[in-house]
Amino acid sequence: MNGGIFISIKMKKLLFTLVLISTFAQAQNELTTFIEETYADAQKFGKAYIDPAVIGVMYNVNSGWYHSAKAKDFLEFDIAITGNVTLIKRDRATFNMNVNDYNNIRFSDGSTQKQVATIFGINNPDVVVLLDYDGETTEIQLPQGIEDESVNNAPNMMLQGSVGVFKATELKLRFSPKIKFDNVTKELYGFGLQHEVTRWFDTENFPLDVSALIGFTNVKGFYEAGISDESQLEQGLDIDMQTWNFAAITSTKWEKFNLYGGVSYLTATSENKFRGLYDVLGNNELIQELLNEFTVENKSNGISGTLGVSYEALKNLKINVGGYLQEFPNFEVIVTYRIK
């Protein structure tokens, strides 16, 4: 009989251990699911928040690739200083956020959806979302965008060299060191090939040169948003973008004054790291750790049309002024010096 009691006690201990393990495993699974869903929610919001800037940067850095469809002769070289300005579209200042599209968040006022700020907008008043887990509710203040509404353009400068490499083809290299405009720091490099199609035909009496261009640009930037009052971390966005430009170009063949134009198809892929942009209102270390740093990938594409004028002010020195018809309009000035 004592043996039976001993076995019964052992069975109870075993059962208790199994229940404890099962409970612990369930809790771990719930925590893992919560972390995965919360991270997915942060990424979903982040993509929508940064998307207008990704599109704007794509259009901004793809200007300045050309100012003529005529390709350079072998080893003919020119160097260009390009300055451009892209207009910021304030109609992309907000997006519609529907909590039904997210896993674990809800608005503090009970709304199902509302317009919230992108990087080009401001939430006035502040927008707070709630995150529930394990009987606790955490308040998270959504990030603001560029607070100064007078900031309505994004400037850029770069150096570009072009050299004739073989028949009707020129190689282009572009570079900009790290430059800071207000609270945005940006640097880039790139390369491209332009091939003049009209060189393959008898076009002596044809009034235009026609070329095709493919160009690649890598741009790295940082948007400095300030210091978080809650986490005391530097707030900002790191952007690392690779963008391609596929263009058809044409230009006139007059002596000193010429027109140039083109149509481009642009693509961009951007890795965007959020750093401390979410203010967690409270002392929830798990949530703060989740949201302090995370990365989202945005992909964009678009069509751009270019029209410009080129004037040979001095021998081998040209001044080119152009405009871009695209979702984020752009204007450029290019000064080139040619070495034959």
N, C-alpha and C positions, 0 to 999 in steps of 0.2 A: 504493500500500500504506500509506504514511504517513497518507493521508486516511482509510483504513479504520480505522486504529488510533485516530485522532483522534475519529472518530464513535463508536467503541466506548467510549472514555473518557467522552465526553459522555453516552452512553446510561447508563453506570454511575452517573454523577453524578446524572442525572435520576431513575434508579430509586432511588438512595439517598435523594434528596430526597423522593420520593413515599412511600417507606417511613417516613421520619422524620415527614412530615406525617400519614400514616395513624396512626402510633403515638401521636403527640401528640393527634390528634383522638379516638382511642379512649380515651386516658387522660382527656381532658376530659369525654367522655361518661360514663365510669365515675365521675368525680368529681361530675358533675352529678347522676347517678342516686343516688349515695351521699348527697349533700346533701339531695335531695328525699325520699328514703326515711327518712333520719334525722330530718328535720324532721317528717315524717308520724308517725313513731314517738313523738316528743316530744309532738305534739299529741294522739295517741291516749291516751297515758298521762295527759296533763294534763287531758283531759276527764273521765276516770274519777276522778282525784284530787280535782278541784274540785267535782264534781257534787253531793255532799251539801250543800255550802255554798250553791250556787246555789239548790237547792230550799229550804233553810232561810231564805235571804234573801227569796225569793219569798213564803213564808208570813208572814215577820216584817213586811215593809213593807206588806202588804195588809190588816192589821188597822186598826181605828179609822175606817173609812170611814163608819160609821153607828151610831146608837144609838136610832133611831126610824124607822118607815116613814112617819110623817106629814111631808109636805113643807111647807116654810115658805111663808107668804104673800108677796106681792110686796114686795121690799126688806126683809123681815124677815131678821134677821142673827144668827148666833151664832158665837162663837169658842171653840175647844176646845183644851185641852192634853191630849195623849195620851201615856201611858207604857205600854209593853208588854214582855213577856218571852216569848221563844220557847225551848222546851226543846230542847237538842241531843240527838239520838239517837245514842248510842254504838254501836248495832248497825250504823251506817253507817261504822264506823271503818276498815274494810278492804274491799278488793275483790279478786277473783280475777284475777291477771295471768298470762296464758298467752303464752309467748314465740312460739308458733306463729302468733299473731295479729299479730306485729310483723315488720318487715323485716330488721333488722340486729342485734338484741340477743339476748343469752342470759344466763342467770343464772350467776354465778361458781361456784356449787356444782353446776352441771350439771342442776338441776331444770328440768322443762318448765313447771310452773306453781306458783304459791304465792300465799298471801294477803299483800298488801302494804298499807301505810297509805294512807288518804285524808287529807284535811286534818283530819279528826277523830280520827286514829289515830297510833300510834307503831310504828315498826319496831324490834323488840327481839329479836335483834340487828339492826344495820344491814343493809340489803339492797343488794347491789352487783350491777350488771349490766355485761356486757362488750360492747364495740363493736369490731368488727374491720374494718380498712381498710388496704390497701397494706402488708400484712405487719406491721402494728402493732395491738396490743390496748390499748384505752383502758378504764379502770375508771370507772364513774359510780355514785355513791352516790345512791339514790333519796331524795327529800325526805321529811322527817318532817312530821307534822301538829302540832296543838296539844299541846304537851308536858304541860301541867297538866291532868290528868284530873279535877281538881275543878271545872274550868270546864264547867258543864253547862247553861248558858243564855246567850242572846244578848239583851241589852236594847235598847230603842229608844225615842226620844222625838221628838215632832213637834208642830207647831202647825197647826191646821186651821180654816179659816173657811168658813161656808156662808151663802148668801144666796138668797132667793127671787127668781127672775128672770122667770118667767111662769107661767101657770096650772099649778099642781100640780107645778112643777119648780123645783129648786134647784141652784145651781152651787156646787161645792166646790173649794177650793184648799188645798193642803197644802205644808208646807215644814219642813225641818230643816236648820239650819246644820251645818257640819262639827263632829262630836262624836267624841271618842275614848273608847272603853271598852277598858281593858287595851291590847292590841296591835292593836285594830281601829279604824280611822277610817271614819266613814260620814256622808254627807250626801244629802239627797233633796229632790225637789219633785214635785208632781203636781196633777192636776185631775180632776174627775168631774162627772157629772150624775145626779141622782136624780129620778125621776118617780113621783108617787103615782097608781097605777092606780085606786084606789077613789074618787078625786074625780070620775071620769067616770060614776059610778053613784049611785043613791040607797042609801046605806049607813048611814043614820042609826041603824038598829037592828042593824047588823052590828057585832060586838064588836072587829073588827080593822081596822087600816090595812094596805094592801099597796102596796109600791113595787118598782120596778126600778132598778138602779144600774149604771152603767158608770164605771170609774175607771182612770186611768193614773198610774203612778208611775215616775219615773226615779231610780235610786239609784246613787251612786258610792261605792266603798269601797276601802280598802287594808288588807290583812292584813300586818303587819310580822313577818317570821320571824326577823330577826337579820342578822348579817353572815357571809358565806361565808368559812371559813378558807382556802379555796384561791384564790378569785378576789378576795377583799376587796371584793366588791360588796354593796350592801344587798339582802337577800333579801326577797321579798314577792310579793304578788298584788294587782294592780289589777283591780277589778271595775266594769264599767259595764253596768247592767241596765235594761231597759225591761220593765215588767210591766203586765198588764191584769187587771182584776177585773170579772166579769160576775155580778151578784148579784140574787137575788129576796129581798125583805125583808118582814117582817111585825112588827107590834107591837100591844100592847093600847092601849085608849083610856081608861084610868082617870085619876083626877085627879092624884095625886102619885106613886104607885108604879106602874111599868109593866114589862112584860117585852118583850124584843125578840129577834128571831132571824132567821136567813137562811141561804141556801145560795149558795155562790159557785163559779164555774169560773174558775180562775186560769191565766194563761199568762205565760211569761217568756222573754226572749232576753238572754243575757249575753255580753259580750266580756270575756275574762279574760286579762290579760297577766301571764305568768310572768317574774319578774325575779330571776335568780341563784339559783333554788331547787335546781338540780342542782349537786352538787359533783363536778367532774371531777378525779379523783385522778391527777394527773400534769401534764405540760406540753404538752398537745395543744391548741394555740391554735385550730385549726379547729373542734374539737368544742366547746370552751369558748365560742367566738363563736356557734356555732349554738344553744347551749342557754341563753346568758345572758338573752336576751329573745325570747320568741315568744308568739303570741296564739292562744287557742282560743275557739270559740263553743259555748256550751251552750244548749240549749232545754229547757224544762221546762213541765209543766202539772200541775194537780191540782184536787181538790175540797175545799172547806172548808165546815164547818157552824158556825154561830155561835149562842150562847145567852147572853143577858145580862139584867141588871136595871138599871132607871133610877129614880132617886129625886130628886124636887125638894126639895132640902134648904132652900133659901131661894128667895124670889121671883126667877125667871129664872135661878137657879143650880141645875144638875143634876149629880149624881154618877152615873156609869155604870160598871158592872163587868161584864165579859164574858169568856167562854172560847170557844176555837176547837177543834173536833174536826177534826183534819187530820193529815197524816203527821208534821209537827213541831208538837206542841200549843203553843198560845199563850194567854196571859192578858193582859187589858188593863184599865186604869183611865182613864176619860175624864172630865174636868171641863169643863163647858160653861157659858157665860154667854150668855144671849139678849138681844138688843136689838130691841125691837119698834118 
